[in-house]
Amino acid sequence: GLSGGTFSTGDGQLAVTATFRRVDHILMDKLNNLLYIADDIRVRVVNITSGIIYSFSGSGGFGPPTNGSLAVNATLEYVRGISIDEQNDRIY
């Protein structure tokens, strides 16, 4: 994929065809199944087995996080890091 574009594209497709707005951090889950990517205004995930990328959180809109909405529909600003808890079931 490419980084430095205006938008991130490619959800639901092979990650190698995806574009990224600005990649600031990547993190592999503890089972080595999922690769999380902090892409400026969203968090995206690559399924390592299938190679498919999708949005985990962030709608692609810029703004303060939205309370009460699904993570994938929320607006985010400047996602710079990702962390996973010890049980591999919560993403921060």
N, C-alpha and C positions, 0 to 999 in steps of 0.2 A: 504494500500500500504506500501511499504518498502522504506526506505531512506538509502543512503550511498553506492549506487552502482556506477558503472562506467558510465552507461547510464540510461536515463529515458525511460521507455517503457509503453505501454498500451494505446496509443492514439486511440480513437474510441471504447474503451472498458469500462467496469465498472471501476470506479476509485479505488475500493477496490482491483483490480488485478494489478494496476499500480505500477511501481517502480520509484523512484526518485533519482537523482544524489545527490542533497543536498538541502533540503528545508530550505530557509532562512526567508521567510515571507509569510503569508497568509492574504487574505483580501476578505471579502464578499462585493458584490456590494450593493448599497443602496436599492435595491428592494428585496434582499435576494434570488436572482435567480441563481447567479453565484459565485463560490468560485475561486478566483485567487491565484495561487501558484507560488512564485518565486523559481525556481528550478535550481539555479546556472547559467546555460547557456541558459535558456528559461523561458518563462512564460506560465504556463499551466492553464487551466480552467476546473472546474467541473460544469456541469449543475446539479443543485440541484434536479430538478424534475426527470430527467432521470438517473442521477448517472454516465453519460458518461464523460470521461476526454478527452481533446484535447489540442494541442499546440496553443497558442494565438500568441506568438512571439518567435523567436529563432528557428534556424534549428537544434540545437543540436551540432553545430560546435562552437569551442571556438575561439574568436578573436574579434577585435574591431567591433562595429556596422557597418553594411553595409548601405551606403546611396543609395537611389534610388531603393531599392528592397522591395518586400512585407515583412511585419514584420515577418511573419512565415518562410520566407526564409533567414532572416538575421542571421549573426553570432553575438553572444553576449558574454560578459565576466562578470562574477561575479554579476549576478542580485541579489541584496540584499533587494530591497524594491519595493512596488507597491502602487500607490495612484490613486484615482478616483476623478474626479472633481464633483462639486455640482450638475450638471445636469445629472450625472451618464452616461455620454457618451464619456468621454476621460480618457484613462488610461495612467499613467505616471510611 
